[in-house]
Amino acid sequence: MQLYLSLDPQSGVTLQAQIVAQMRALIATRRLPPGSPVPTTRELGRQLGVSRNTVSAAYDQLVSQGYLVTERTVGTFVCSTVPEEAMRPAAPPPAPHGGGLYTALDLPLPYTGRGLPGLHRPTPSGIEIDFVFGRSALQSFPEKTWRRILADRLGGAMERMSEYAHPAGIAELRQLIASHLGPARGIVCAAEQVLLVAGFQQGINLAAHLFVAPGATVVMEAPSYRGAAFVFESYGGRIVPVPVDAHGIDVGRLPEGRVKLVYVTPSHQFPTGATLPLHRRLALLEWAARAGAYLLEVDYDADFRYEGSPLPSLQSLDRNGCVIYLNSFSRSLGPGLRIGYMVVPRQLIRPALTIKSLMDNGLPWLEQAALTQFVRDGSWETHVRRLRHTYLLRRDALLDALRRDLPQVSVSGAEAGTHLYLTLPSGTIGAARLQAECHARGVGVYPLDDSPAWLCEHLDDPDRHLLLGYGHLNEAQIREGIARCAAALGGAGR
């Protein structure tokens, strides 16, 4: 470890005294916190270009003053409690003539997500059964297979880890994704159109970087995913919400005039779960061509459909090169993997790759390499089939529990995904009150304004809607959780 010390041989103060004074200042300002180690006398002497004896004498003085303590055969450390004067806040440096850098400047504040702390929020204490959205099934993760693949890929890691990976991702993985999308989503694309991104959030950021400038119009479903809304606002975009009905975004209410980007979730609308029918998909593409808009198709639940076959993706129907397709392995392998992918129109390959390289210059190689082998040998397809069966059983358990214990609640979004959208009947308590009552019983449920959903202002009564995620809960937990919710609703009503 090197310390931020600088000696002046021309000063009238001895080198030893300079070391003592500067180390005391580091300790007083907690740049060297209590208990932290300090370099050996030999190391610090070599760093400062002074003799070891000079450093030893300085250390001895600091030990005698109660700032350092030496443990034989272990090392020298900052004392856990130091002299009182060292803990006094240091006086601010004097302001130069005219104020200079230390004068408060009228600088614009950075974007802060409408005052909210961000997208990540830890689980509240006291929650035993958490119907939170977005978690994957912990016990379903193929740990043994993943561990074996990681060990296998580490055999060639020396060369790969010493160089930068391609910003778009490993070529073989991009080709495997392109081959998968043909039969699964009807998308015919080349591997060079596929870009690997760090999950949905980075993909949304990349699209915003490409199209959203201050004042640009961005259309979003309402309600929709707040993480996307915050990103577009952070680039200065002007969000125009378009309501969602039982069949997805209401294409007839799209705005007139120029629009830069449309954020849409046609396969399983978030959060309502609606599926956009084919005639609306075609109408949306026709509108985009007239408006000169790009469509960001977020296909976050495409792998988990339980009833019927999925409709063709917007990208597969696009004849004007205006659809950017976004998906992620987070939904199948877990959000901690942080690997998603985009399919961009050919005219966007170069600008998208340029922006991607500026963002991160490529994702970590080892995770990409492991995922490549996992997909190539068929393990991913097998895992998704098993996971789809697991999620189907859990969805059915949740629907049965709701029908038995909360028959007055209406449900949508059950055809796909890992969450349900609930609407409480009028005359009962609101979703926020129910959340508090459930929390008191150790159950986490999430109203729209306390979930990843956003743009709910147009709803007649936003406080009547809940999101229940179920993919990470087993059937017994689901049944017990809904029973407690029913008790909370009944108890609060009384």
C-alpha positions, 0 to 999 in steps of 0.5 A: 500500500502506498500513502498519499505523502509528499516530502519537500527536502528544501523545507526548513522542517525535517523529513521526519517531522513532515512524515509525522505531520502528514500521517497525523493529518491522514488519521485525523481526516480518516483517510487512514481509519482506525485499525487500518495497516500502514506500510512497513518502514522499508516500503514507505522509505522506498516510496518517499526516497528516504532512509528506513531509519527516518521512517522508523523514527517517525513511526516511533514518534507516532506510536508514542503519541498514540496514533500508531500501534505495532504488533510484533511479527504482524505489522503497524496499524492505526490505533483503534482510538486516537488522541482527541485532537486528531478526531476534530474536523479539520478546518476548511482550507482558506478560500483564495481571493475572490472565492475561486473553487470554494465558492458555491456555484449555481451548477445544475443538479444531476437527474435523480429519478424523480427524487426516488433512491433508485431501482434497487430496494432491499427486502424490508425486515420481517418479510417471510413470504415475499411476492416481489417481482423479478426474482428467479427460482433459486433452487432451479439454478443449474449449479453443478452444470454451471460450475463444471462449465466455469472450470472448463472455460477457465482452462483457456482464460489466461489469454482471453482475460489478458485482452479486451473482448469485442464490445458486441460480445463473443461471436459464437454466442451472438450466432447461437442467439440469432439461430435461437430467435428464428424458430422461437420468435420468428426473427431472421437476423445475422449475428452482427445484428446481435449485441450483448448488453448487461441486462435489460437496463443497459439495453434501454440505456443504449437505445436512449443514448442512440435516440433520446436528446433533450426535448425528444418525444418518447412514447411509453405504455401507461402503466409501464416499467419505471426503470425505462422511464427514468432512463429516458428522462435522464437523457432529457426525453419528454415522455408521452404516456399512452394507456394500456387496455386489456389488449395492450397499448391502445394504438388508436391513442398514439400521438400525432407528429414526430416521435423518436422512440416507443417503449413497448412490451407486446408479448406480456405487457408490464405490469398488466400482463396483456398480450398485444394482438396481431392487428394492433402489432401491424397497426403499431408498425404502420404508425411508426413508419408514418411518425418516423419512430423506432420501436424498442420491443422489450420481450422480457417474458418470451420464454415463459408462456403457458397457454397457446403459442406466442405471437410473432414478435414486432421485429419479425413483422418489421419491414421498415427497419424500425424495431430494436428487439431486447431480451435477457438471460436474466429471466431464465438464469437469474438477474445476477448474470447480467447478460442480455441481448439486442437485435438492431436493424442493419443501419444501426449496427455501427452506431449501436456498436460505437455507443456500446463500446463507449459504455463498457468496451465489452462484457466480462469474458468468463460469463460470456464464455460459460453461457456460450457453452451452456447454450451450445450443448443444449443445457439452456434449452433443457433448463428453460423447459424445466423452469417453465414447468416449475413456474406453471405449477407455481402459477396454478398454485397461486391462481387456486389460492386466489380463487379459494381465499380471495375470490373477489380479486380480479386477476390478469397476466396469467398466460405468461411470465412470473407475476400476476396483476391483481385488481382489488374490488371497490369497497375494500381497503386500498393496495397500500393499506393491504401492503401494510397489513400483509407486512405485519403478517410477514408477507410482502405484496406490492402496489403499483407505486411500490413496484417497478411499475410507473406511469399509473396516473391515468388509472381511475384508482391506482391504489386498487392494483397489486403485483404478485411475483411467484417464480421464486416461491414454492407452492406451500409458500404461495398458499400460506402467503395468500391465506395471510393476505386474505386474513389481512384483507378481512381483518382490515375490513372489519 
